[in-house]
């Protein structure tokens, strides 16, 4: 009988560990209060402070009116001028675009015949002060003293809502500027039409980083238009419709009614009707109601991970990071399910939601693996969006932007995203078609893959950025090989497995670096591991040999063996962090930032490196370095990011690492363990289950791990699996500051 009782107790305890059920009736804490959208708007973070929903299609946000590199999002915290509020923005990219449909309220006289050469020529611009700004998830506001108006912004998924509170009675006006060429793109076709007393529709077709961007829009005002002026370039047009390449308009609302004016702005890449229909997403003129709805949606999203700590600053950094991971990929289909495809045609999604903004060189590393935990139900939408891109263009996306392939950066990194989902058992897409797409992308004859197939490596004298491309293709090819094996395609498995080992061709045992090799088999000379050149004549993408030689996430044991075994590997890895931070070269990439020695946390190729000590038997070195990176490369100030946010990747690294884990191989379903920051992190994993990560005795000093248990069982290899997380459970880190004991 006692044996039965003990067995019963064991079962109950095991269920408790495995399920960790939550009480869904408990009200969620207001986690949006920990989010500061201004984090990343300074320094080189390139984020925007405006309003959006998770993965929202619209992002109403201020534009400073300059196209400097640090203004890629349209806004930089160092600025003090706003020229208007556009409806679309990129989060943390290294190239600028979007910033479409610029709208600005003012009480000043406006001359539409003025063709501005720079922002000083905008007669509707205004100075502003950060003391008059506010931003929370789904909300932004600022007071514009020169225009005598307070602007407030919020949004639904596809429709922005603006509220203008004017200081006094006077000539209330709204400028609609489709020209605003002092941005990163150039309008090639613009249209504005007034279709009734309160509704304006139009088109902004532009050419920039997105070579063929089309955006239909509809604007509805909360009161009738009392007068208007339209202009094309510097000429006024006496009509209710206008078309050209630089259309602008001013809409007047008089001074007799209430001082508050509101408007809704809805978008579609497919049609005017799609934009008009999207106005219906917001069926009220209550700004407060729309704002509160947005906040609720954000709070529901942020509540998927609840961290507990007395350190309020770290919670602000964490939840702002989690917020930033949810701004892209953006919803791209309109309310009719239509979108402009890569082939320039209008398409309809079928059973999924089409998304855009796939910064895959960045996000395949940690952001997309994070989505398999926090947004599992949307992963198939992302993958079906990539497969639609394949249908429309013949290849999977590289860096897809608003229905355009930019071919920016290296690799074919849609592959690991798709493969990761396949092996994690995520459904909702055609696996056979997905395999066809990843194999086709792996067999392309462009971007250096042709040389990889011919030589077994990519020669530095035949292809730019040859080393980075070769290393990243090797990982992507490993992903293809694993999928081929799973699907029983053994000939492909053997072929791509061999290509996955091509990284070995570039390793130079004398220097211990991955180097550019010429077509004749000799090393490219001269060689300086600190040398970096941006784009032209480069062997490495936005980096140097120190930063790129570690990218073999699919075969870390093989890399350790190449470098001479555990001791030699650790010595070389120590040197990476202990070297001086001087980068040599005449045209060094600005993306090399956040330096600790030659490690560059401000750019993605370095992101997995600190975790590599685990593989060589020195996990305390991983724990020490990961803590140092979290402490020095992230802050709760506007310049709190050490490099471009890059559509969620910079923040995804922090979200994972602060919880104590990271996907070194982002397609393996394995998470490598580091040094958690919080007393407790509770992840909701669906069906009422949670995965709890507890760090006992954690503190600034107690950053080392003495013992790890998962559901009561010891973890010795410093790894857990995706399956461990998603079935629910309890991971416990016992923390210490006694490094001596750990070394022994």
DOLUM-391201 format. One line per 8 residues: their letters; for each residue z, x, y of C-alpha. Coordinates in steps of 0.001 Angstrom, whole numbers, plus 500000, padded with zeros to 6 digits. Example, Ala and Ser with C-alpha at 12.3 -4.5 7.8 and 13.67 -1.06 7.14 Angstrom:
BEGIN
as	507800:512300:495500 ~ 507140:513670:498940
This chain:
BEGIN
xxxxxxxx	500000:500000:500000 ~ 500881:502856:502399 ~ 497491:504471:501684 ~ 495793:501190:502619 ~ 497756:500978:505875 ~ 496869:504586:506772 ~ 493226:503907:505981 ~ 493314:500762:508164
xxxxxxxx	494835:502729:511034 ~ 492143:505389:510647 ~ 489425:502733:510832 ~ 490909:501182:513964 ~ 491275:504562:515666 ~ 487699:505517:514724 ~ 486359:502260:516148 ~ 488309:502916:519308
xxxxxxxx	486778:506389:519628 ~ 483271:505202:518843 ~ 483125:502125:520999 ~ 485475:502529:523976 ~ 484701:498927:525000 ~ 485111:498028:528649 ~ 486422:494847:530227 ~ 483338:493521:532000
xxxxxxxx	485448:490923:533808 ~ 487095:493583:535962 ~ 485589:493867:539455 ~ 483630:497039:540073 ~ 484989:499488:542616 ~ 482880:499943:545734 ~ 481347:503252:544727 ~ 478759:503008:547513
xxxxxxxx	481560:504084:549862 ~ 481304:507551:548304 ~ 477586:507871:549030 ~ 476478:509663:552201 ~ 472670:509413:552581 ~ 472814:512099:555280 ~ 473640:514712:552634 ~ 470401:516635:552122
xxxxxxxx	468828:515618:555431 ~ 469761:519024:556864 ~ 469010:522520:555569 ~ 466093:522465:553137 ~ 467136:519290:551284 ~ 464248:517197:552685 ~ 465910:513836:551972 ~ 465783:510732:554168
xxxxxxxx	468717:508584:555350 ~ 467012:505189:555349 ~ 467398:502092:553193 ~ 466034:501491:549698 ~ 466936:499873:546404 ~ 467133:501847:543161 ~ 463550:502946:542463 ~ 462463:500746:545376
xxxxxxxx	458899:500473:546648 ~ 459950:500463:550314 ~ 462173:502942:552139 ~ 462466:501958:555814 ~ 463762:505070:557558 ~ 463462:506918:560879 ~ 460679:509348:561709 ~ 461243:512246:564075
xxxxxxxx	457505:512640:564700 ~ 456966:516230:563584 ~ 455344:517738:560515 ~ 457405:520915:560145 ~ 458274:521881:556558 ~ 461853:520672:556841 ~ 460545:517277:558012 ~ 458787:516479:554695
xxxxxxxx	460730:513217:554468 ~ 459901:512381:558093 ~ 463456:513122:559258 ~ 465653:516192:559687 ~ 469276:516173:560754 ~ 468713:518916:563323 ~ 466453:516606:565360 ~ 467391:514354:568265
xxxxxxxx	464231:512248:568714 ~ 462964:509196:566826 ~ 459381:507987:567316 ~ 459655:505000:565007 ~ 460599:503628:561616 ~ 458075:503827:558807 ~ 458335:501961:555530 ~ 457698:504668:552908
xxxxxxxx	459298:508081:552464 ~ 459492:510927:549960 ~ 462903:512185:548844 ~ 463288:515937:548820 ~ 459720:517085:548238 ~ 458229:520398:549358 ~ 455126:518739:550792 ~ 455102:515780:553162
xxxxxxxx	453243:512489:552957 ~ 453765:508710:553179 ~ 455714:507710:556346 ~ 453398:504696:556513 ~ 453337:501687:558867 ~ 455309:503011:561820 ~ 457202:500327:563752 ~ 459275:500807:566902
xxxxxxxx	461155:498341:569141 ~ 461328:499017:572872 ~ 461801:497378:576262 ~ 459663:499972:578028 ~ 456067:499740:579249 ~ 453637:500929:576582 ~ 450179:502392:577183 ~ 448140:502061:573975
xxxxxxxx	445258:504003:575502 ~ 447447:507079:575290 ~ 446373:509236:572327 ~ 449387:511492:571689 ~ 448790:515144:570874 ~ 452415:515698:569937 ~ 455521:513608:569895 ~ 456271:514276:573561
xxxxxxxx	453297:512028:574338 ~ 454803:508994:572560 ~ 455885:506645:575343 ~ 457944:504612:572900 ~ 459970:507514:571478 ~ 463703:507701:572074 ~ 466462:510234:571917 ~ 469398:509422:569633
xxxxxxxx	472796:510748:568674 ~ 474208:511125:565186 ~ 477380:509518:566486 ~ 475403:506271:566777 ~ 473923:506476:563250 ~ 475223:504828:560104 ~ 473855:505000:556578 ~ 475015:503639:553246
xxxxxxxx	472977:502775:550145 ~ 470518:500070:551191 ~ 471384:500262:554894 ~ 470657:502392:557962 ~ 471278:501835:561668 ~ 470938:503805:564907 ~ 471148:503117:568637 ~ 468139:504166:570732
xxxxxxxx	469310:504590:574342 ~ 465835:505144:575820 ~ 464581:501895:574293 ~ 467801:499948:574889 ~ 468037:498712:571304 ~ 470104:499101:568157 ~ 467945:499257:565019 ~ 469292:498195:561626
xxxxxxxx	467346:498480:558357 ~ 467803:497142:554848 ~ 465462:496140:552011 ~ 464670:494329:548814 ~ 462500:496006:546165 ~ 459165:495624:547997 ~ 460149:494265:551397 ~ 461967:495948:554267
xxxxxxxx	464038:494035:556779 ~ 464515:495255:560368 ~ 467029:493908:562889 ~ 466742:494824:566573 ~ 469693:494132:568869 ~ 468493:494648:572440 ~ 470961:495651:575150 ~ 469954:493070:577646
xxxxxxxx	467388:490435:578443 ~ 464029:491924:579228 ~ 460616:492611:577772 ~ 461327:492786:574045 ~ 458413:494529:572352 ~ 457543:495900:568939 ~ 455002:498701:568513 ~ 452960:498875:565306
xxxxxxxx	451253:502266:565013 ~ 448933:502992:562078 ~ 447594:506177:563667 ~ 450694:508368:563965 ~ 448611:511344:562854 ~ 451413:513708:563830 ~ 452463:513495:560214 ~ 451254:515069:556999
xxxxxxxx	448321:512789:556347 ~ 445410:511447:558363 ~ 444430:507772:558526 ~ 440786:507172:557655 ~ 440755:503372:557751 ~ 443177:501063:559502 ~ 443279:497321:560071 ~ 445553:494934:561977
xxxxxxxx	445126:491145:561968 ~ 447304:488428:563482 ~ 447056:485501:561079 ~ 449540:483106:562684 ~ 452119:483002:565454 ~ 454610:485141:563555 ~ 452688:487067:560888 ~ 450615:490254:561085
xxxxxxxx	448781:491845:558174 ~ 446855:495072:557827 ~ 445833:498161:555929 ~ 446551:501853:556270 ~ 444163:503954:554180 ~ 444921:507640:554561 ~ 444061:511085:553248 ~ 446684:513763:552799
xxxxxxxx	448618:515164:549871 ~ 447701:511821:548350 ~ 443955:512111:548778 ~ 443331:508361:548584 ~ 446350:506369:549625 ~ 445945:502672:550382 ~ 448739:500534:551694 ~ 448343:496867:552544
xxxxxxxx	451198:495449:554582 ~ 452450:492168:555979 ~ 454888:491815:558883 ~ 456679:488550:559622 ~ 458758:488135:562780 ~ 461788:485877:563095 ~ 460313:484187:566171 ~ 456783:483522:567461
xxxxxxxx	454756:486267:569083 ~ 454427:485471:572779 ~ 451807:488090:573569 ~ 450085:491115:572107 ~ 447782:494033:572865 ~ 445653:495777:570233 ~ 443913:499126:570528 ~ 441663:501341:568453
xxxxxxxx	442267:504996:569317 ~ 442425:504962:573139 ~ 440489:501712:573725 ~ 441997:498239:574134 ~ 440393:495485:572059 ~ 440375:491832:573122 ~ 440726:490281:569689 ~ 443291:489065:567183
xxxxxxxx	441925:491547:564629 ~ 441091:495205:564825 ~ 439747:497863:562463 ~ 438987:501541:562748 ~ 440770:504801:561973 ~ 443675:504678:564438 ~ 444718:501083:565033 ~ 447784:500224:567111
xxxxxxxx	449391:497134:568532 ~ 452205:495977:570789 ~ 453783:492566:570182 ~ 455821:490862:572895 ~ 458640:488376:572387 ~ 459798:487636:575925 ~ 463310:487687:577350 ~ 464410:484061:577196
xxxxxxxx	465607:483761:573622 ~ 468421:485458:571716 ~ 468460:489218:572149 ~ 468293:489843:568386 ~ 464832:490062:566799 ~ 464249:490463:563063 ~ 461208:491227:560992 ~ 460227:491652:557374
xxxxxxxx	457676:494242:556244 ~ 456228:493929:552733 ~ 453820:496251:550938 ~ 451131:496350:548266 ~ 448766:499134:547219 ~ 446397:496511:545810 ~ 445770:493692:548285 ~ 446707:491870:551451
xxxxxxxx	447774:488874:549383 ~ 450078:491072:547348 ~ 451808:492160:550556 ~ 452044:488584:551831 ~ 453545:487430:548547 ~ 456118:490225:548701 ~ 457485:488745:551932 ~ 458950:486085:549674
xxxxxxxx	461302:488585:548075 ~ 463535:488052:551111 ~ 463928:484291:551515 ~ 466470:484419:554333 ~ 466782:485729:557878 ~ 470401:486716:557236 ~ 470385:490483:557564 ~ 473956:490621:556269
xxxxxxxx	472993:488738:553130 ~ 470108:491129:552349 ~ 472274:494157:553078 ~ 475063:492897:550826 ~ 472583:492184:548038 ~ 471264:495737:548315 ~ 474788:497122:548239 ~ 475612:495075:545140
xxxxxxxx	472551:496424:543335 ~ 473492:499974:544264 ~ 477088:499488:543225 ~ 475987:498145:539847 ~ 473820:501207:539382 ~ 476435:503725:540503 ~ 479073:502047:538334 ~ 477272:503193:535206
xxxxxxxx	479247:506417:535610 ~ 482817:506115:536871 ~ 484566:509403:537627 ~ 488268:509791:538230 ~ 489683:512547:540403 ~ 491971:513093:543377 ~ 489259:515247:544944 ~ 487522:512819:547305
xxxxxxxx	484991:515415:548469 ~ 483711:516044:544968 ~ 483406:512310:544405 ~ 481285:512063:547571 ~ 479040:514861:546346 ~ 478811:513323:542868 ~ 477972:509763:543886 ~ 475522:510896:546554
xxxxxxxx	473860:512989:543858 ~ 473742:510006:541501 ~ 472287:507937:544367 ~ 469577:510534:544994 ~ 468517:510454:541335 ~ 467695:506751:541747 ~ 465205:506987:544644 ~ 462235:508022:542492
xxxxxxxx	460097:507196:540591 ~ 459352:504309:542940 ~ 458150:500864:541938 ~ 454397:500771:542629 ~ 453119:497399:541445 ~ 453272:494447:543816 ~ 454763:491046:543006 ~ 451494:490120:541290
xxxxxxxx	451819:493166:539025 ~ 448836:494871:540667 ~ 448461:498439:541906 ~ 445815:500915:543002 ~ 445048:503236:540081 ~ 444219:506931:539960 ~ 440594:505931:539416 ~ 440562:504041:542731
xxxxxxxx	440374:500644:541018 ~ 442898:497820:541148 ~ 444808:497410:537910 ~ 447445:495048:536551 ~ 450444:496183:534558 ~ 450933:494480:531216 ~ 454494:494053:530041 ~ 455992:496839:532118
xxxxxxxx	456673:497754:535751 ~ 454292:500357:537195 ~ 455965:503273:538972 ~ 454764:506173:541111 ~ 456115:509472:542509 ~ 456381:511622:539393 ~ 457550:515065:540510 ~ 457421:516220:536930
xxxxxxxx	457670:520000:537436 ~ 461137:519253:538751 ~ 462356:516083:537096 ~ 461487:516805:533444 ~ 464376:519275:533391 ~ 467360:516974:533993 ~ 466462:513832:535980 ~ 464424:512218:533203
xxxxxxxx	466989:513094:530510 ~ 469610:511507:532785 ~ 467538:508308:532948 ~ 467697:508046:529148 ~ 471457:507577:529636 ~ 471759:505691:532931 ~ 468468:503762:532926 ~ 467427:503544:529300
xxxxxxxx	465857:500134:529876 ~ 463497:501601:532496 ~ 462390:504706:530611 ~ 459576:502812:528883 ~ 458365:501641:532333 ~ 458100:505277:533413 ~ 456275:506253:530231 ~ 453896:503295:530337
xxxxxxxx	453150:504255:533940 ~ 452192:507733:532716 ~ 450082:506280:529932 ~ 448285:504067:532467 ~ 447572:507247:534438 ~ 446126:508699:531224 ~ 443918:505625:530734 ~ 442651:505868:534313
xxxxxxxx	442109:509631:534531 ~ 441887:511038:531007 ~ 445070:513120:531336 ~ 448771:512540:531772 ~ 450112:512992:535314 ~ 451113:516402:536663 ~ 452442:515352:540088 ~ 451436:511748:540692
xxxxxxxx	451705:510335:544206 ~ 450853:506773:545268 ~ 448036:506364:542744 ~ 446755:509929:543138 ~ 446887:513064:541007 ~ 447845:515938:543304 ~ 447802:518574:540503 ~ 450732:520184:542294
xxxxxxxx	452794:522742:540365 ~ 452340:523903:536760 ~ 452688:522619:533214 ~ 451890:519237:531727 ~ 455464:518053:531948 ~ 454868:514393:531275 ~ 454855:515692:527689 ~ 458576:516524:527357
xxxxxxxx	459521:513288:529112 ~ 457547:511247:526584 ~ 458627:513336:523606 ~ 462284:513120:524610 ~ 462028:509326:524627 ~ 460290:509271:521243 ~ 462993:511337:519572 ~ 465773:509344:521232
xxxxxxxx	464334:506196:519726 ~ 463532:504522:523030 ~ 461079:501695:522450 ~ 458666:499712:524593 ~ 455601:501957:524452 ~ 452897:502788:521912 ~ 453962:506012:520176 ~ 450526:506685:518634
xxxxxxxx	448861:506281:522002 ~ 451537:508473:523547 ~ 450768:511175:520990 ~ 447065:510911:521747 ~ 447873:511381:525440 ~ 450190:514375:525018 ~ 447763:516084:522641 ~ 444830:515480:524991
xxxxxxxx	446777:516960:527893 ~ 447652:519955:525719 ~ 443982:520524:524882 ~ 442580:520318:528416 ~ 440298:523140:529602 ~ 441622:523420:533148 ~ 444660:524935:534892 ~ 444618:527991:532608
xxxxxxxx	444905:526166:529288 ~ 441377:527294:528434 ~ 442512:530930:528669 ~ 445610:530202:526598 ~ 443375:528859:523854 ~ 441004:531829:524108 ~ 443423:534754:524424 ~ 446674:533416:522993
xxxxxxxx	448191:533945:526423 ~ 447047:533410:530018 ~ 445662:536624:531557 ~ 446971:537414:535024 ~ 443550:538581:536211 ~ 441927:535272:535258 ~ 444493:532673:536362 ~ 446893:532408:539274
xxxxxxxx	450619:531967:538477 ~ 449788:533007:534913 ~ 453298:533825:533695 ~ 454904:530592:534832 ~ 452024:528525:533488 ~ 452128:530304:530137 ~ 455889:529902:529712 ~ 455859:526240:530672
xxxxxxxx	452851:525444:528500 ~ 454663:527104:525586 ~ 457578:524706:525978 ~ 455296:521681:526385 ~ 453375:522788:523287 ~ 456630:522985:521321 ~ 457225:519367:522315 ~ 453777:518379:521074
xxxxxxxx	454383:520255:517825 ~ 457655:518448:517121 ~ 456019:515074:517696 ~ 453079:515999:515482 ~ 455517:516878:512709 ~ 457405:513607:513145 ~ 454149:511648:512896 ~ 452881:513638:509903
xxxxxxxx	450067:515392:511778 ~ 450734:518758:510141 ~ 447569:520557:511271 ~ 448512:519863:514884 ~ 452094:520858:514136 ~ 451016:524293:512939 ~ 448584:524789:515828 ~ 450952:523826:518638
xxxxxxxx	453892:525632:517003 ~ 451869:528830:517219 ~ 451048:528184:520868 ~ 454729:527528:521533 ~ 455394:531151:520615 ~ 452856:532492:523148 ~ 455759:533360:525450 ~ 456308:536413:523241
xxxxxxxx	452976:537850:524400 ~ 454311:538192:527942 ~ 457612:539893:527182 ~ 457787:543569:528078 ~ 460624:545244:526128 ~ 460658:548240:528477 ~ 461475:546207:531573 ~ 463016:543196:529743
xxxxxxxx	460931:540784:531832 ~ 458108:538333:531297 ~ 455159:539984:532986 ~ 451574:539384:533947 ~ 449269:540664:531213 ~ 445593:541341:531886 ~ 442695:540154:529744 ~ 442397:543654:528217
xxxxxxxx	445977:543459:526968 ~ 447532:545838:529490 ~ 450303:544960:531931 ~ 449403:544163:535491 ~ 450548:546944:537782 ~ 452464:547672:539889 ~ 455490:545689:538759 ~ 458563:544765:540783
xxxxxxxx	460817:542067:539273 ~ 461960:541048:542774 ~ 458439:540624:544099 ~ 457288:537134:545004 ~ 454167:535853:546673 ~ 453541:532188:547396 ~ 450632:530708:545463 ~ 447773:533175:546055
xxxxxxxx	447753:536238:543790 ~ 451016:535198:542145 ~ 452184:535607:538563 ~ 455151:533329:539136 ~ 455373:529897:540759 ~ 457734:529931:543741 ~ 459745:532775:542295 ~ 459741:536178:540652
xxxxxxxx	460275:537807:537265 ~ 464056:537634:537560 ~ 463958:533852:537900 ~ 461170:532949:535474 ~ 461761:535282:532519 ~ 464444:532990:531080 ~ 462293:529899:530599 ~ 462126:529603:526821
xxxxxxxx	464306:526498:526362 ~ 462755:525677:523005 ~ 463589:529043:521450 ~ 466615:530606:523123 ~ 467591:532482:519915 ~ 464082:533952:519846 ~ 464404:535046:523474 ~ 467784:536642:522731
xxxxxxxx	466247:538529:519825 ~ 463380:539731:522030 ~ 465890:541051:524555 ~ 467760:543041:521901 ~ 470435:540680:520649 ~ 473500:539000:522090 ~ 475046:541994:523862 ~ 471816:543155:525487
xxxxxxxx	470954:539591:526441 ~ 474322:539016:528121 ~ 474090:542340:529958 ~ 470681:541409:531327 ~ 471873:537902:532207 ~ 474860:539387:534039 ~ 472424:541547:535998 ~ 470558:538452:537172
xxxxxxxx	473683:537151:538895 ~ 474934:540564:540069 ~ 471705:541969:541549 ~ 471296:542018:545297 ~ 469487:538963:546657 ~ 466631:540773:548326 ~ 463221:539257:547536 ~ 460303:541597:548124
xxxxxxxx	456820:540589:549208 ~ 454886:539661:552335 ~ 454514:535930:551664 ~ 457724:534966:549910 ~ 458041:531320:548972 ~ 460519:529418:551129 ~ 461526:527574:547956 ~ 463477:530608:546743
xxxxxxxx	466890:529597:548041 ~ 470458:529111:546907 ~ 470673:532688:545710 ~ 473438:534183:543584 ~ 472068:537631:542968 ~ 468500:536893:541910 ~ 469413:533492:540492 ~ 467885:530824:542789
xxxxxxxx	469569:527472:542385 ~ 467549:526020:545257 ~ 464510:525867:542981 ~ 464200:524304:539563 ~ 463140:527215:537282 ~ 466695:528595:537477 ~ 468501:525394:536614 ~ 469124:525981:532915
xxxxxxxx	469945:529670:533103 ~ 473742:529581:533571 ~ 474056:527689:530291 ~ 472303:530416:528296 ~ 475545:532410:527878 ~ 476599:529734:525376 ~ 473818:530847:523039 ~ 474988:534469:523049
xxxxxxxx	478629:533742:522240 ~ 479988:533928:525786 ~ 480662:530303:526759 ~ 483329:531283:529308 ~ 480603:533011:531310 ~ 478674:529735:531394 ~ 481820:527927:532493 ~ 482541:530425:535266
xxxxxxxx	478986:530468:536594 ~ 478455:526711:536442 ~ 481647:526224:538466 ~ 480511:528805:540999 ~ 477171:527039:541415 ~ 478814:523634:541854 ~ 481307:525040:544356 ~ 478824:526993:546478
xxxxxxxx	475491:525193:546201 ~ 476629:521599:546859 ~ 478580:520191:549789 ~ 479204:516845:551457 ~ 477516:517887:554707 ~ 473889:517256:555817 ~ 472975:520779:554645 ~ 474822:520201:551376
xxxxxxxx	471849:520969:549111 ~ 470766:524562:548520 ~ 467093:523636:548232 ~ 464661:520714:548123 ~ 466162:517669:546423 ~ 462835:517276:544579 ~ 462974:513583:543723 ~ 466330:513729:541976
xxxxxxxx	466317:516995:540019 ~ 468641:518976:542292 ~ 471111:516102:542116 ~ 470652:515459:538395 ~ 471779:519038:537721 ~ 475013:518278:539555 ~ 475554:514878:537901 ~ 475261:516427:534447
xxxxxxxx	477149:519626:535219 ~ 480022:517884:536986 ~ 480540:515847:533817 ~ 480475:519051:531758 ~ 477068:519038:530076 ~ 473397:519874:530675 ~ 470104:519528:528710 ~ 468910:523153:528445
xxxxxxxx	466076:521934:526235 ~ 465296:518592:527906 ~ 463324:517250:524947 ~ 465761:518125:522172 ~ 468324:515349:522562 ~ 470996:518061:522754 ~ 473368:518646:525677 ~ 474975:522043:526194
xxxxxxxx	478596:521991:527347 ~ 479923:523693:530448 ~ 482915:523135:532735 ~ 483655:519553:533858 ~ 484972:518862:537369 ~ 486657:515496:536952 ~ 489760:514343:535113 ~ 487690:511650:533474
xxxxxxxx	484124:510363:533513 ~ 483305:507050:531857 ~ 479637:506412:531107 ~ 478510:502877:530301 ~ 476015:503170:527472 ~ 475219:499509:526815 ~ 476475:496733:524563 ~ 479927:497038:526153
xxxxxxxx	480341:500614:524897 ~ 481370:503648:526900 ~ 481336:507389:526402 ~ 484411:508966:527963 ~ 484548:512624:529000 ~ 488102:513748:529637 ~ 489095:517139:531050 ~ 492787:517780:530475
xxxxxxxx	494517:520024:533025 ~ 491279:520509:534951 ~ 491595:522185:538368 ~ 489897:524791:540527 ~ 491721:527501:538592 ~ 491481:525814:535203 ~ 487722:526093:534861 ~ 487641:527582:531364
xxxxxxxx	487538:525558:528154 ~ 490226:526244:525568 ~ 489263:523534:523108 ~ 486754:520677:522777 ~ 487028:517633:520558 ~ 484617:514754:520022 ~ 486268:511639:518626 ~ 489129:513800:517405
xxxxxxxx	486961:516426:515701 ~ 486669:519972:517023 ~ 483386:521020:518650 ~ 482693:524723:518171 ~ 479044:525127:519119 ~ 479366:523854:522722 ~ 476810:521123:522116 ~ 476764:517376:521641
xxxxxxxx	473813:515086:521011 ~ 472322:512128:522812 ~ 473235:510021:519801 ~ 476880:511053:520233 ~ 476835:509705:523777 ~ 474920:506493:523215 ~ 477018:505247:520310 ~ 480121:505587:522485
xxxxxxxx	483068:507881:522022 ~ 485562:510279:523546 ~ 484841:513905:524409 ~ 487910:515906:525425 ~ 487888:519288:527145 ~ 491213:521130:527212 ~ 491028:523352:530275 ~ 492803:526639:531025
xxxxxxxx	492771:529555:533435 ~ 493636:532062:530698 ~ 490379:533895:530280 ~ 491940:536745:528306 ~ 492873:534477:525427 ~ 489344:533048:525293 ~ 487720:536467:525137 ~ 489887:537285:522158
